[in-house]
Amino acid sequence: MTALNPVIVIPARMHATRLPGKPLADIHGEPMIVHVWRRAMQAGLGPVVVACSEREVHDAVHAHGGNAVMTDPHHPSGSDRVWEAVEKIDPDGAFNAIVNVQGDLPTLDPEIIRAVFAPLADPLVDVATLITEIVVEEERTNPNVVKAVVSLVPGARIGRALYFSRATVPANAGPHYHHIGLYAYKRDSLKRFVALPQGVLEQREKLEQLRALENGMRIDAALVDTVPLGVDTPADLERARALLKA
C-alpha cells in the first residue's frame, strides 16, 4: 500500500443559524477558527488549511499565521467544501488522505485528530470516523445523539461501521455508541463521495455518512473516551471560553 500523506482541512462558514459569525467568535482575544487551526497543527499529521466561504475568515486565519483558501459559499455540505479546497491547494494529488476537522471545536484534543486518521492504515477502509460509548442513559433515545452500529469486539479500539441512526440501535443488551462527526478519507474515496447523489437512507435519517454506506464504501470507526465540545450556541461558547481559560 502507498504510504498515506494527509492534509487536514477545516471547513468554516459564517452563516450558522444558532450562532451567526461563529468562526470569528472571540475566545480570549483570538477567533474560534484560529483555536481550531492551532489544535489541528498540534496533531502533527500534516499541513492544515481552513476552507472558508467568507473573506473575513480567510484574512483572520492568515493574520494568525495560518493557511486558508476561499471556497464556494453555496456548497451543500462541509464535505463538498473540503473537496474544493483540496483540489485548489493540491491539484496534482500529492495528498492522498484528507482529515476533515469541524471548525467549531476550539477545545479539541489533538489526540482525537490522530485517532480519526488511524483506521485509514487499513487499505480496505475508505472513510474513518469516531465513536464513544454512551454512558448517559437519556442519550440512547435522544434523536440528536447519532448512534453508530459498529462491529467492535471487546478490547478493540477500531471496528467496522455497519449503520448510523437517530434511533436506538442495535437492540438488546450491550454498549451503544455515540457517533462523533470527524472524518478522514482516502482521497479517491472523498472524490467519489462528493460526486454521488444523496442516498435514500441519508435523506430519511438526515445523516450524510449513510451515502457512503449505501454505495458500498467502507467506514471504520475508532473508539475514543469523550465527545469534543462543539460550539453551536452562545452557552456553548461560554463553556469553551471557561475551559480554555482553565
N, C-alpha and C positions, 0 to 999 in steps of 0.2 A: 504494500500500500504506500502511496505517496505521502510523505510527511505533511502534516497539517500546518498551514501558515495562516493564522487567524488575524482578522481585524475586528475590533469592537465598534459597533455603530449604535449611537443613542438617538432615536427619533424624538423630536421635540416640536410641539406646536403650541401657539399661544391661546387657541380658542377652546380651552376646556370649559365645559358647561358650569361645573360647580365651583371652579376656582380659575376664573379668567386670568390670563397672563402668567400662568403657573411657572413656566421655565425661568422667569425673571423674578419670582418671589424672593424677597430678601431674607437670607439666613445669615445673621452675624456679619453683615457687610458684603456678602457675595451672593450672586444669583444662585438659585437652587440648581440650575443646569450645570454650573461650574463645580458644585459639590459632587454631583453625579459623575461628571467627567473625571474629576480627580480620583475618585474611588475606582473608576474603571481603569485608569492609568496604573493604580496601585496593584491591580490584579496581575500585571506583568505578562499578559498573554501576547500583546502586540499593540500596534498603534490604535488610537481611539479617535473617532470622528463623530461630531454631532451632526445629524441630518435634520436641518431646520427648514421651516417654511416662511419665516419672517426675518427680515434683515437685522432687527434689533437683537435677536437671539444669536445670530451669526456673529455680530460685532461684539457682543458681551463675551462669548467664548474666546474669540481671538484676543480680546483685551486682557484676558487672564492667561494667555499663553497656549490656549488650546487650538484645535483644528475643527473647523465646521464647514459644511457645504450646504448651499441652498438647494431645496427640492420643491417640487410642485405642491402648492398648498392644497390641492384638491384630491390628494390620494385618499382612497377609501380606508386604508389601514396603515399601521406602523410598518408592517412587513413590506408593503409597496414602497414606502418612503426609504426604508433601509436599502432595498434593492436598487433604487435610483441612485442613492448615494454611492453604493459600491461600484456601480457602472461608471459613475463620474470620476471617482478617485482612482479606480483601478481597471481601466478598460482592457488591459492586457491579461487580466486574470491571475496576477501574482498571488493574491489572497484566495485560498481555496476553501476557507471556512470563515463564517461570519457569526459573531455573537451579538445578539440584539438585547441591549440593556435599556429598560424603560427610563425615561427622563425624569420620573417623579419619585426616585428612590434615593434621596440625599444621604440616608444613613446606611446604605447598602454595604455589607461586609464584602471586601474584595474576594474573600474565600468562596463566597457564593457564586461569583462570576466564574471562578476557576472550576467550581463544581458543575456548572451547567455545560461547560466545554468538554468535560471528561468523557461522557458517553460517545462522543464522535470518534474516539480512538478505535471503535469497532467499525470496520469497513462496511458493514451491512446497515449501519444506522444513518438515516437521512437527516433527522431532526433530533435535538436533545432539549430537554426541559427539566423542571424541578418539581419535587413534591415534598410535603412534610406531613407527618402523621397528625390527624385531627385528635385533639385532646379535650376541646371544649364541646360538650355534648350537643348544644344547640346548633353548632356549625354543621353537624351531619345532615340536618334538614333545611338549612338556610340556602335558598337557591342562589344567593350571591356568592356563596363559597363553592367554587367549582371543584367537583370530585374527579380524581383521576383513578381509573381502574388499571392497576399496574400489577404485572406478574412479578412479584418481589418475594423471593424465598427468604426465610428467616436468616438474619445476619447480613444479607446482601445490601449494598448501597445503590445499585443500579438495576433497573428492571424494565421490561418492555411495556409500553403503554398500549392498552387494548381499546380504551374508550375514555371519553371525558363527558361529564354530565353535570347538570344542576340538580339532578335527583340524587337520592341516597343510594349509591351503588358501590360495591356489589352487595348482595343480600347476605343475611345470616351473620354469625359471629366472626369477628376478625377486624383488623385495622381498616380505617378509611383514610384516604389521602387527599389532602388539600393541594390543588394544583397552583403552582406559582408561575406567573406568566413571563418568565425569562426564557429565551430560546437561543440555541446555537444551531447553525445549519451548515451542511456541506454546501459549497457554492452552487453546484449544479442542482441541488435539491431546492434551494431558495428560488433559483431561476425558474424551475419547473412550477413551484408552488404558486408564485405570483401570476403565472400565466393560466392557471386553472380557473374554471368557473366556480362560483360558490356552490358548495355541496348541499344536498337535501337536508342532511342532519345538521350541518353547520347553520343553516338558516333556522332550523327548528329550535336548536339549543342556544343559538347566538354565540357560538364558540368557533372561532376561526380555525383552530388546530384540527377540528374534525374534517376539514377539507383535505388535509394531508392523509389522514387515515382512510377516508372514503376513496382515495385514489391510490391506495396500496403503498403509501410511503410508511417507512418505519420510524416511530418515535420511541426513544428510550428516555426514561426519567431517572434523575439522580435524587436520592433522599438526603435532605438537609434538616437541620434541627429547628429552624424558625422561619416564619414568614417575614420578609423585609417590609418595613413600613412604607406603604405607598401614600403619597400626599395627594388626596383628592378634594379635601375640604379645608376651610380655614382652621378647623380644630386639628386636623392632621398636621397642618403647617406649624401650629404652635407646639405640637408634640415633637415634631422634628427639631424645632429650634431648641427645645428643652434638652432633648437627647444629645444634640451636637454641642450644646453649652457644657454639658456634663463631661 
